Amino acid sequence: MATGTGFTLDDSVPRTFPDWIRERASMHGDKTALTIVGESASYNEIDHRSDRTAAGLASLGLAPGDHAALMMKNTLANVDTWFGLTKAGVVELAVHNAARGNVLEHVLAHGDAKAIICDEEFLPAVATVVDRVPNLQHVVVHREAAGELSHDLPSRIAIHDQRALYSDSAPPSLDISRQDPVAILHTSGTTGPPKGALLSHESALHLTRHLVWLMGYGSDDRLFTAFPMFHNNAKYTSVTAAMECGGSLVMEQRFSVSRFWDQCRDNGITAINYMGALLMMLYKADPSPQDADNDVRIAFGAPCPVEIWEKFEERFGISLVEVYGMTEAPIACENRLDDRRIGAAGKESMSYQVRIFDDQDEEVPAGVAGEIVVRPKYADIMFSGYYKRPDATVEAWRNLWFHTGDRGRMDEDGFVYFIDRMKDNIRRRGENISSWEIESVVNTHAEIEEAAAYGVASELSEQEVMVCAVRVPGSDITPEVLLDFCQGNMSHFAVPRYVRWVDALPKNHAQRVQKFVLRDEGVTDDTWDRESIGYVVRR
């Protein structure tokens, strides 16, 4: 996979998930591959359990090419189901565990989910939307304890216990190629509902192999993550990365600042992933003489605030590998350990070409800001298009370059610097939040005339969610009442922190809200802050 100083493809490697999982088991056998919330499984066990799950999924009538949603916390049962779906030829719809209401309905309905496999705690959320998901036939529930299952599902839905999926029958025989879809990941919507990015077997496995090369992982490495498996980060740069290098992964369900370094020490962790404010939260913790007393040598992710980058590395004794990418084109830019620039997103990676274009799709000179555009250096490594959205696919790929919607510049040495998002979304603590998701809820409140959601600067890095709203005449609705309405109708992390009442939203001649005006104004003196009064958002 690595040749000289470059990353190359080896045609002899497996190019589909079923073949790859079986190859990993044949190479590493009874070595422990994954330890998730204290429960471990070897490479052989993962292969065997996913075979049994694939057979069970097929017994429900799920056929190759069907779509099934997966909405589970980090558990070995999640991996069994995820890998089982690939071995059954069923396309996974990865569902954010916080998805509720309109977003959950959209992912299931737009994604043509024939089944959903979910943890029991998410069953009430699923029950509220199934009447608007006509293709859904099966709900498979993962439970911690046995006993009668209480639910409020319509009679047309067949409900199953996830443990009953483990069948002793042989998994189905598949005729699939590297180009076939393995997953649909819905990216955060901006001016509309989330779009479903189609990922092929090749694109997911290529991301894994690229990451392993970039980080220099080997069979002695032990990775750690607490990121959820509905994200690319946990799936293809943690679980599959650990298995690709023949190492092992320790995975938890929640990130804890106070326990993080002890978890790394106790488990002999050598590599970690980061997103959002994770590094800032670790850096802000009280210094300890033990800070550098760990086996972690390297960390992968983005973004690390420039002002703490070198201080963080020195304090904790690790090296940071910063990248730039997205669901559609992961690791488009990379800072390699032997060629990096602090504050930059890196140079174009070994997998992608990267340019900066103006609004006429002409390349701009070094140092001039424009839109970051990318295209692959290898076949089938990017997303295959937006599911059922050929218009959006063509628009994103105009002039044969994928338009990221992100603004940046490139210096004379080829390093790319991310400036801001041209897209109308919000980035909070590692989560891409759809302003559409927030506005589609807030605007349905009877006492709200119209509202705009946008991001403002956070003291932890990235952004916090702010809503600027116009109340209907005569309304005296309070921010607390509005947030009570938001809770349960949107992802918990999307519930606004800031609320500001205005008489009118700034608009252009076409009556479109000028959010750049609101963002420039930021948190004003008349803005209400939920954290200042101790308002608590339920998870």
Secondary structure, DSSP 8 states (H G I E B T S, - for coil): -EETTEE---TTS--SHHHHHHHHHHHHTTSEEEEETTEEEEHHHHHHHHHHHHHHHHHTT--TT-EEEEE--SSHHHHHHHHHHHHTT-EEEE--TT--HHHHHHHHHHTTEEEEEEEGGGHHHHHTTGGG-TT--EEEEE-SS-S-------TTSEEEEGGGG--SS--------TTSEEEEEEE--SSSS-EEEEEEHHHHHHHHHHHHHHHT--TT-EEEE-S-TTSHHHIIIIIHHHHHTT-EEEE-SS--TTTHHHHHHHHT--EEEEETTHHHHHHHS---TTTT-S---EEEEE---GGGHHHHHHHHT-EEEEEE--SSSTTSEE-BTTB--TTS-BEE-SSEEEEEE-TTS-B--TT--EEEEEEESSTT-S--EETT-HHHHHHHTGGGSEEEEEEEEE-TTS-EEEEEESSSEEEETTEEEEHHHHHHHHTTSTTEEEEEEEEEE-TTSSEEEEEEEEE-TT----HHHHHHHHBTTB-GGGS-SEEEE-SS--B-TT--B-HHHHHHH-S-TT-EEHHHHT-----
